[in-house]
Amino acid sequence: MKIDQNTIKKLASLSKLKFNEKEMELITNDMEKMIDFIQTLEEINTEGVEPLIHMTEGYNHWRADEVREMLPPNEALKNSPKADSSYFKLPKVLDK
């Protein structure tokens, strides 16, 4: 399948992204490669193959929840770079 610049511009607009000409060319090539790969996968005969839930045979072995003794606040805060009485003090991350 051929991906043209109009398709990439439409996708960029929908995703609120901006690309320069070099980036547009790279993205166009990458999208074509991805679509070619998907088309290759569609050619594989999967009749009689059970769908997978997980890629490996491994399973999560969850531990049982159990009540344990809590750390005292001073012990929990001792490795914190900054603390305020019984709270971790963190730098501001979001602006209002």
C-alpha positions as CSV (number, residue, x, y, z in Angstrom):
1,M,0.0,0.0,0.0
2,K,1.3,3.4,-0.9
3,I,1.2,6.1,1.8
4,D,1.2,9.6,0.4
5,Q,2.0,12.9,2.1
6,N,-1.7,13.9,2.3
7,T,-2.3,10.8,4.5
8,I,0.6,11.7,6.8
9,K,-0.6,15.3,7.0
10,K,-4.1,14.1,7.9
11,L,-2.7,11.8,10.6
12,A,-0.5,14.6,11.9
13,S,-3.5,16.9,12.1
14,L,-5.6,14.4,13.9
15,S,-2.8,13.7,16.4
16,K,-1.9,17.4,16.8
17,L,1.7,16.8,15.6
18,K,3.8,18.9,13.3
19,F,6.5,17.5,11.0
20,N,9.1,19.2,8.8
21,E,9.7,17.8,5.2
22,K,12.5,15.4,6.3
23,E,10.4,14.0,9.1
24,M,7.4,13.6,6.7
25,E,9.6,11.6,4.4
26,L,10.9,9.4,7.2
27,I,7.4,8.9,8.6
28,T,6.0,8.0,5.2
29,N,8.7,5.4,4.7
30,D,8.1,3.9,8.1
31,M,4.3,3.8,7.6
32,E,4.8,2.0,4.3
33,K,7.1,-0.6,5.9
34,M,4.5,-1.2,8.7
35,I,1.7,-1.7,6.3
36,D,3.8,-4.0,4.1
37,F,4.6,-6.0,7.2
38,I,0.9,-6.3,8.2
39,Q,0.1,-7.4,4.7
40,T,2.8,-10.1,4.9
41,L,1.2,-11.3,8.2
42,E,-2.2,-11.5,6.5
43,E,-0.8,-14.0,4.0
44,I,0.1,-16.5,6.7
45,N,-2.2,-19.5,6.9
46,T,-3.5,-19.5,10.5
47,E,-6.3,-22.0,10.0
48,G,-6.5,-24.4,13.0
49,V,-4.2,-22.3,15.2
50,E,-5.7,-21.3,18.5
51,P,-5.5,-17.6,19.4
52,L,-3.0,-16.8,22.1
53,I,-3.8,-14.8,25.2
54,H,-0.2,-14.5,26.2
55,M,3.0,-14.8,24.1
56,T,4.7,-17.1,26.6
57,E,3.6,-20.1,28.7
58,G,4.5,-18.2,31.9
59,Y,1.8,-17.1,34.3
60,N,1.7,-14.5,37.0
61,H,2.1,-16.1,40.4
62,W,0.5,-13.6,42.7
63,R,1.4,-13.6,46.3
64,A,-1.4,-13.7,48.9
65,D,-2.2,-10.4,50.5
66,E,-1.2,-10.4,54.1
67,V,-1.3,-7.8,56.8
68,R,2.2,-6.8,57.9
69,E,3.7,-4.4,60.3
70,M,4.0,-0.9,58.9
71,L,7.2,1.1,58.8
72,P,7.3,3.9,61.3
73,P,7.1,7.4,59.5
74,N,10.6,8.4,60.5
75,E,12.0,5.1,59.0
76,A,10.0,5.5,55.8
77,L,11.2,9.1,55.4
78,K,14.9,8.7,56.2
79,N,16.0,8.2,52.6
80,S,13.8,11.0,51.2
81,P,15.8,14.0,49.9
82,K,13.2,16.3,51.4
83,A,10.5,15.6,54.0
84,D,8.0,17.8,55.8
85,S,7.1,16.3,59.2
86,S,5.4,13.0,58.1
87,Y,5.2,13.6,54.4
88,F,7.5,13.2,51.4
89,K,8.2,16.6,49.8
90,L,8.3,16.6,46.0
91,P,8.9,19.3,43.4
92,K,5.9,20.7,41.6
93,V,5.1,18.7,38.5
94,L,1.9,20.2,37.0
95,D,1.0,23.8,36.5
96,K,-2.6,24.9,36.9
